[in-house]
Amino acid sequence: MKKIVIKEDPNALYMSKDGYQKLLGEISEIEKQINANNKERKGAFECRSRDGLDSAEFNEVERINNLLNAELRLKSEQLRRAIIVEKNADKEAIDIDDTVNCYLINSQNDKEEFTFKLVSYRGKNKGAIQEVSISSPLGKAVYKKNIGETIPYIADGNRLAVEIISKNLGLEQQSNAPRL
């Protein structure tokens, strides 16, 4: 019997339903900004057409319009690549919103302890605990893996590994956890 292997899409952007809704909201907000900017654009164009010269106002409106359209294209591309992941039923496996304590292992087998929160959409680098997106190389490596596993992955062309030491339940799960 031939084994079927499904290859993971390296361009996929993994996110939860909440992350997907957040992305849709960001797209909607950009579209609103484009519509508002287009109203200003019309007025700036009419001012420009009177004297036939580009005004500073028109150029600024055009610059903003170009930036908003570029951002809309980027977000639309992210939406096209989005794959919604469900919360994992396995309480032992690493899941979205878990705080993970691990060793990052570089090619010389140097270990560096690192703690992060696995998030479903863009992570924040600021704050007490860094957030790592499930779509990042590290996020993909640890997602659905268990404590004690060592997982190889590639980031920026470098072969690395991560060893999962422990996990803390996400904030939502902690508040529902029984008190002992």
Buried (B, 14 or more C-beta within 10 A) or exposed (E): EEEEEEEEEEEEBBBBEBBBEBBEEBBEEBEEBBEEBEEBBEEBBEEBEEEEEEBEBBEEBBEBBEEBEEBBEEBEEBBEBBEEBEEBEEEEBBBBBBBBBBBBBEEEEEEEEBBBBBBBBBBEEEEEEBBBBBBBBBBBBBBEBEBEBEBEBEBEEEEBBBBBBEBBBBEEBEEEEEEE
